[in-house]
């Protein structure tokens, strides 16, 4: 059934079909069709970061930037859903076209540029959700905010989402916001994370609950850079790491006619790069929770991500190519 739907959607411009698919899912959910088609989530509970996940399979940030489709996506059987990346002010993102399918590689290139309706809109959507699973909120900076002033944007978002998030992810790894990845290293990273950690700790105390603080990192790091990243994560007492975001490398897709499109590459070609970073992180941070994301297209791929050192996994591009049944396939594979 999904193969038929995919053949229709893949005839349409990628960004338009993305919206059409989410709209169709919302409609199906309103009449109870999602639950009937896919059944309840696989029951494989795990306790991590003080949270109880129904199963280990989540939705990665980026698919639902505004939390507009949270209930329908959650009904697909995810143990957790991450929404965003959200910024303080609404922004349109980069000019279109900005989403490209590399179908022969089961990959996607996007250069959205954090297009979203702003943090106030997202908070309202999350406040009124019916989805009962874990909800993470991924935060970033506006395009018009300089790298030097980026901290202000992260703190605005942190303050706004903290009461409603089960965990918060700091995105410093999108390749589509100029200068953002420079925040991943050395003194700049510590200068960003230290005050965010301090504010999160204050909010935890005043709110009477612990909201885990994570960082989302890129796959395009050397072993030395991963070690530096791990040191900063440890110094700033973060609660977890999401590995990884999209890659700027085109090595695995250089034969594709769209390979030279600017943006982040996701899907199957990023699988091994993501796993490498996870393995290296695990060497430096033996007990830190890691959410593994990048190129998961089967239950076996989800198992490989866990074997590399991840505790939980997230799907995105694989969901586009394989369909919603991938959620339960991966959850069952990890349940064993």
Buried (B, 14 or more C-beta within 10 A) or exposed (E): EEEEEBEEBEEEEBBEBBEBBBEBBBEBBEEEBBEEEBEEBBEBEBEBBEBEBBBBBBBBBBBBBBBBBBBBBBBBBBBBBBBBBBBBBBBEBBEEEBBBBBBEBBBBBBBBBBBBBBBEBBBEBBEEBEBEBBBBBBBBBBBEBEBEEBBBBBBBBBBBBBBBBBBBBBBBBBBBBEEBBEBBBBEBBBEBBBBBBEBBEEBBEEEEEBBBBBBBBBBBBEEEBBBBBBBBBEEBEBBBBBBBBBBBBBEBBEEBEBBEBEBBBBBBBBBBBBBBBBBBBBEBBEEBBBBBBBBBBBBEBBBBBBEBBBBBBBBBBBBBBBBBBBBBBBBBBBBE
